[in-house]
Amino acid sequence: MASLRKASAYSRRTVRPYTRKSKSKGKSYIKVVPHNHIVKYNMGELRAHNEGKFKNHLRLISTEKIQVRDNSLESCRQLINKALDKALLGKYYFEVRVYPHHILRNNKTAAGAGADRLSSGMKHSFGVTEGRAALVGPGKDIFFVSVEGENDVRVAREIMQRVKAKLPCRSKIVFQKS
């Protein structure tokens, strides 16, 4: 299996990433959409959250405009869910608040002898689909955790602090009591 390109290969801090708009309507469509790597978006006790049993809320918020790949979001989700389940014994609610809509593409170029005859250069440069990314703006929630007690808040904050290293953007943790 081919490895993923570095995240810096895609424009990080620009306006909206490039999306093809063609004069020919058929060329604007994406033929193959890659599957979403994020397995679940809501975890924990949804009913208890809806009933208002969890009074303490923690949100991980992006402080800059960025695109986050779905494999990064999934690794963060797994870390948070496993750590919360182990530490709080299932007494929590956790939600992934972003969805990876944007499709990443790669225009592979041939290298080596005779490569100029094989590759089309930038003539047909839309590339093949490679993955998905969520476009996250400043102030947007990435993850949301809801817990019961004050000790649970401390545990959840430590877990969220560990997750910040897995994300490609600067972020902050906001605590809210309802």
Summary of the structure (lengths in Angstrom):
residues: 178
radius of gyration: 20.0
end to end distance: 47.2
largest distance: 66.9
contacts: 472
relative contact order: 0.27
helix: 30%
strand: 26%
